[in-house]
Amino acid sequence: IMMGGSILKKYEVYNPSNSLTVSNIELTVMKFDDNYGFQWVDIAWDVSGSPDTFGDVLTHTSLGPNKSKSFWVRVKQDGTIVATNPLYFELDIKHS
């Protein structure tokens, strides 16, 4: 149970290709089924080990073969609702 607090966790988006660069990378926080929780979730790119500006969408120009880029996920209770059930959300990742 999270009451009046937040959870902050660092992750990576990774390009597993040995030869292809991915472009126009976009990460978006989305609703998972009909579950509550995505409203409390924000994401931010990592800058020297700390989160940059949080929002619902992150974009990046490109990611080379076998390269990764770190980002942060923050779940922060808004203070108006006390959640006793798990919070659900999904991260949609697109690229070209």
PyMOL CGO cylinders between C-alpha atoms (Angstrom):
from pymol import cmd
from pymol.cgo import CYLINDER

trace = [
    CYLINDER, 0.00, 0.00, 0.00, 1.29, 3.43, -0.90, 0.3, 1, 1, 1, 1, 1, 1,
    CYLINDER, 1.29, 3.43, -0.90, -0.18, 6.24, 1.16, 0.3, 1, 1, 1, 1, 1, 1,
    CYLINDER, -0.18, 6.24, 1.16, 1.06, 9.78, 0.65, 0.3, 1, 1, 1, 1, 1, 1,
    CYLINDER, 1.06, 9.78, 0.65, 4.28, 8.71, -1.01, 0.3, 1, 1, 1, 1, 1, 1,
    CYLINDER, 4.28, 8.71, -1.01, 5.89, 7.81, -4.27, 0.3, 1, 1, 1, 1, 1, 1,
    CYLINDER, 5.89, 7.81, -4.27, 7.86, 5.04, -5.90, 0.3, 1, 1, 1, 1, 1, 1,
    CYLINDER, 7.86, 5.04, -5.90, 10.78, 5.85, -8.21, 0.3, 1, 1, 1, 1, 1, 1,
    CYLINDER, 10.78, 5.85, -8.21, 12.45, 3.15, -10.35, 0.3, 1, 1, 1, 1, 1, 1,
    CYLINDER, 12.45, 3.15, -10.35, 15.06, 3.35, -13.10, 0.3, 1, 1, 1, 1, 1, 1,
    CYLINDER, 15.06, 3.35, -13.10, 14.68, 1.24, -16.29, 0.3, 1, 1, 1, 1, 1, 1,
    CYLINDER, 14.68, 1.24, -16.29, 16.26, 0.99, -19.74, 0.3, 1, 1, 1, 1, 1, 1,
    CYLINDER, 16.26, 0.99, -19.74, 14.92, 0.92, -23.26, 0.3, 1, 1, 1, 1, 1, 1,
    CYLINDER, 14.92, 0.92, -23.26, 17.25, -1.36, -25.26, 0.3, 1, 1, 1, 1, 1, 1,
    CYLINDER, 17.25, -1.36, -25.26, 17.86, -1.95, -28.96, 0.3, 1, 1, 1, 1, 1, 1,
    CYLINDER, 17.86, -1.95, -28.96, 18.83, -5.66, -29.25, 0.3, 1, 1, 1, 1, 1, 1,
    CYLINDER, 18.83, -5.66, -29.25, 19.70, -5.47, -32.95, 0.3, 1, 1, 1, 1, 1, 1,
    CYLINDER, 19.70, -5.47, -32.95, 23.31, -6.11, -33.92, 0.3, 1, 1, 1, 1, 1, 1,
    CYLINDER, 23.31, -6.11, -33.92, 23.07, -3.96, -37.05, 0.3, 1, 1, 1, 1, 1, 1,
    CYLINDER, 23.07, -3.96, -37.05, 19.99, -1.71, -37.12, 0.3, 1, 1, 1, 1, 1, 1,
    CYLINDER, 19.99, -1.71, -37.12, 19.49, 1.72, -35.57, 0.3, 1, 1, 1, 1, 1, 1,
    CYLINDER, 19.49, 1.72, -35.57, 15.97, 2.51, -34.40, 0.3, 1, 1, 1, 1, 1, 1,
    CYLINDER, 15.97, 2.51, -34.40, 14.63, 6.03, -34.89, 0.3, 1, 1, 1, 1, 1, 1,
    CYLINDER, 14.63, 6.03, -34.89, 11.80, 8.18, -33.58, 0.3, 1, 1, 1, 1, 1, 1,
    CYLINDER, 11.80, 8.18, -33.58, 11.54, 6.37, -30.25, 0.3, 1, 1, 1, 1, 1, 1,
    CYLINDER, 11.54, 6.37, -30.25, 8.43, 7.19, -28.22, 0.3, 1, 1, 1, 1, 1, 1,
    CYLINDER, 8.43, 7.19, -28.22, 7.50, 5.87, -24.77, 0.3, 1, 1, 1, 1, 1, 1,
    CYLINDER, 7.50, 5.87, -24.77, 3.96, 6.59, -23.56, 0.3, 1, 1, 1, 1, 1, 1,
    CYLINDER, 3.96, 6.59, -23.56, 2.23, 5.83, -20.25, 0.3, 1, 1, 1, 1, 1, 1,
    CYLINDER, 2.23, 5.83, -20.25, -1.12, 4.21, -21.03, 0.3, 1, 1, 1, 1, 1, 1,
    CYLINDER, -1.12, 4.21, -21.03, -4.14, 2.81, -19.27, 0.3, 1, 1, 1, 1, 1, 1,
    CYLINDER, -4.14, 2.81, -19.27, -4.08, -0.98, -18.74, 0.3, 1, 1, 1, 1, 1, 1,
    CYLINDER, -4.08, -0.98, -18.74, -7.51, -2.54, -19.39, 0.3, 1, 1, 1, 1, 1, 1,
    CYLINDER, -7.51, -2.54, -19.39, -10.05, -0.80, -17.17, 0.3, 1, 1, 1, 1, 1, 1,
    CYLINDER, -10.05, -0.80, -17.17, -7.71, -0.57, -14.20, 0.3, 1, 1, 1, 1, 1, 1,
    CYLINDER, -7.71, -0.57, -14.20, -6.92, 2.54, -12.20, 0.3, 1, 1, 1, 1, 1, 1,
    CYLINDER, -6.92, 2.54, -12.20, -3.31, 3.59, -11.73, 0.3, 1, 1, 1, 1, 1, 1,
    CYLINDER, -3.31, 3.59, -11.73, -1.92, 5.13, -14.90, 0.3, 1, 1, 1, 1, 1, 1,
    CYLINDER, -1.92, 5.13, -14.90, -3.02, 8.57, -13.67, 0.3, 1, 1, 1, 1, 1, 1,
    CYLINDER, -3.02, 8.57, -13.67, -0.31, 8.41, -11.00, 0.3, 1, 1, 1, 1, 1, 1,
    CYLINDER, -0.31, 8.41, -11.00, 2.51, 7.37, -13.36, 0.3, 1, 1, 1, 1, 1, 1,
    CYLINDER, 2.51, 7.37, -13.36, 5.02, 9.68, -15.04, 0.3, 1, 1, 1, 1, 1, 1,
    CYLINDER, 5.02, 9.68, -15.04, 8.23, 8.95, -16.95, 0.3, 1, 1, 1, 1, 1, 1,
    CYLINDER, 8.23, 8.95, -16.95, 11.47, 10.91, -17.45, 0.3, 1, 1, 1, 1, 1, 1,
    CYLINDER, 11.47, 10.91, -17.45, 14.74, 10.35, -19.27, 0.3, 1, 1, 1, 1, 1, 1,
    CYLINDER, 14.74, 10.35, -19.27, 17.80, 9.82, -17.11, 0.3, 1, 1, 1, 1, 1, 1,
    CYLINDER, 17.80, 9.82, -17.11, 20.32, 12.67, -16.96, 0.3, 1, 1, 1, 1, 1, 1,
    CYLINDER, 20.32, 12.67, -16.96, 23.55, 11.74, -15.17, 0.3, 1, 1, 1, 1, 1, 1,
    CYLINDER, 23.55, 11.74, -15.17, 21.78, 9.35, -12.79, 0.3, 1, 1, 1, 1, 1, 1,
    CYLINDER, 21.78, 9.35, -12.79, 18.78, 11.54, -11.99, 0.3, 1, 1, 1, 1, 1, 1,
    CYLINDER, 18.78, 11.54, -11.99, 15.39, 11.97, -13.65, 0.3, 1, 1, 1, 1, 1, 1,
    CYLINDER, 15.39, 11.97, -13.65, 14.85, 14.86, -16.05, 0.3, 1, 1, 1, 1, 1, 1,
    CYLINDER, 14.85, 14.86, -16.05, 11.39, 16.45, -16.41, 0.3, 1, 1, 1, 1, 1, 1,
    CYLINDER, 11.39, 16.45, -16.41, 8.52, 14.00, -15.80, 0.3, 1, 1, 1, 1, 1, 1,
    CYLINDER, 8.52, 14.00, -15.80, 5.61, 13.61, -18.20, 0.3, 1, 1, 1, 1, 1, 1,
    CYLINDER, 5.61, 13.61, -18.20, 3.38, 11.04, -19.91, 0.3, 1, 1, 1, 1, 1, 1,
    CYLINDER, 3.38, 11.04, -19.91, 5.39, 10.82, -23.16, 0.3, 1, 1, 1, 1, 1, 1,
    CYLINDER, 5.39, 10.82, -23.16, 9.13, 10.61, -23.86, 0.3, 1, 1, 1, 1, 1, 1,
    CYLINDER, 9.13, 10.61, -23.86, 10.74, 10.92, -27.30, 0.3, 1, 1, 1, 1, 1, 1,
    CYLINDER, 10.74, 10.92, -27.30, 14.27, 10.28, -28.51, 0.3, 1, 1, 1, 1, 1, 1,
    CYLINDER, 14.27, 10.28, -28.51, 15.76, 10.63, -31.99, 0.3, 1, 1, 1, 1, 1, 1,
    CYLINDER, 15.76, 10.63, -31.99, 17.61, 7.30, -32.32, 0.3, 1, 1, 1, 1, 1, 1,
    CYLINDER, 17.61, 7.30, -32.32, 19.22, 4.38, -30.56, 0.3, 1, 1, 1, 1, 1, 1,
    CYLINDER, 19.22, 4.38, -30.56, 22.11, 2.50, -32.17, 0.3, 1, 1, 1, 1, 1, 1,
    CYLINDER, 22.11, 2.50, -32.17, 22.63, -1.27, -32.32, 0.3, 1, 1, 1, 1, 1, 1,
    CYLINDER, 22.63, -1.27, -32.32, 23.01, -2.91, -28.89, 0.3, 1, 1, 1, 1, 1, 1,
    CYLINDER, 23.01, -2.91, -28.89, 22.59, 0.46, -27.18, 0.3, 1, 1, 1, 1, 1, 1,
    CYLINDER, 22.59, 0.46, -27.18, 20.30, 1.45, -24.35, 0.3, 1, 1, 1, 1, 1, 1,
    CYLINDER, 20.30, 1.45, -24.35, 18.91, 4.63, -22.84, 0.3, 1, 1, 1, 1, 1, 1,
    CYLINDER, 18.91, 4.63, -22.84, 17.85, 4.86, -19.21, 0.3, 1, 1, 1, 1, 1, 1,
    CYLINDER, 17.85, 4.86, -19.21, 14.58, 6.35, -18.05, 0.3, 1, 1, 1, 1, 1, 1,
    CYLINDER, 14.58, 6.35, -18.05, 12.70, 6.70, -14.77, 0.3, 1, 1, 1, 1, 1, 1,
    CYLINDER, 12.70, 6.70, -14.77, 9.19, 5.65, -13.81, 0.3, 1, 1, 1, 1, 1, 1,
    CYLINDER, 9.19, 5.65, -13.81, 7.56, 7.53, -10.94, 0.3, 1, 1, 1, 1, 1, 1,
    CYLINDER, 7.56, 7.53, -10.94, 4.33, 6.45, -9.30, 0.3, 1, 1, 1, 1, 1, 1,
    CYLINDER, 4.33, 6.45, -9.30, 3.10, 9.29, -7.14, 0.3, 1, 1, 1, 1, 1, 1,
    CYLINDER, 3.10, 9.29, -7.14, -0.11, 9.31, -5.17, 0.3, 1, 1, 1, 1, 1, 1,
    CYLINDER, -0.11, 9.31, -5.17, -2.14, 12.43, -5.90, 0.3, 1, 1, 1, 1, 1, 1,
    CYLINDER, -2.14, 12.43, -5.90, -3.55, 12.68, -2.38, 0.3, 1, 1, 1, 1, 1, 1,
    CYLINDER, -3.55, 12.68, -2.38, -7.22, 12.55, -3.30, 0.3, 1, 1, 1, 1, 1, 1,
    CYLINDER, -7.22, 12.55, -3.30, -7.61, 8.78, -3.56, 0.3, 1, 1, 1, 1, 1, 1,
    CYLINDER, -7.61, 8.78, -3.56, -6.30, 6.09, -1.25, 0.3, 1, 1, 1, 1, 1, 1,
    CYLINDER, -6.30, 6.09, -1.25, -5.57, 2.97, -3.29, 0.3, 1, 1, 1, 1, 1, 1,
    CYLINDER, -5.57, 2.97, -3.29, -5.68, -0.37, -1.51, 0.3, 1, 1, 1, 1, 1, 1,
    CYLINDER, -5.68, -0.37, -1.51, -5.56, -2.46, -4.70, 0.3, 1, 1, 1, 1, 1, 1,
    CYLINDER, -5.56, -2.46, -4.70, -2.56, -2.79, -7.03, 0.3, 1, 1, 1, 1, 1, 1,
    CYLINDER, -2.56, -2.79, -7.03, -2.12, 0.01, -9.57, 0.3, 1, 1, 1, 1, 1, 1,
    CYLINDER, -2.12, 0.01, -9.57, -1.85, -1.02, -13.22, 0.3, 1, 1, 1, 1, 1, 1,
    CYLINDER, -1.85, -1.02, -13.22, -0.43, 0.77, -16.23, 0.3, 1, 1, 1, 1, 1, 1,
    CYLINDER, -0.43, 0.77, -16.23, 1.46, -0.06, -19.39, 0.3, 1, 1, 1, 1, 1, 1,
    CYLINDER, 1.46, -0.06, -19.39, 4.28, 1.56, -21.31, 0.3, 1, 1, 1, 1, 1, 1,
    CYLINDER, 4.28, 1.56, -21.31, 3.75, 1.71, -25.05, 0.3, 1, 1, 1, 1, 1, 1,
    CYLINDER, 3.75, 1.71, -25.05, 7.04, 1.80, -26.97, 0.3, 1, 1, 1, 1, 1, 1,
    CYLINDER, 7.04, 1.80, -26.97, 7.08, 2.81, -30.64, 0.3, 1, 1, 1, 1, 1, 1,
    CYLINDER, 7.08, 2.81, -30.64, 9.93, 3.36, -33.08, 0.3, 1, 1, 1, 1, 1, 1,
    CYLINDER, 9.93, 3.36, -33.08, 10.71, 3.34, -36.78, 0.3, 1, 1, 1, 1, 1, 1,
]
cmd.load_cgo(trace, "trace")
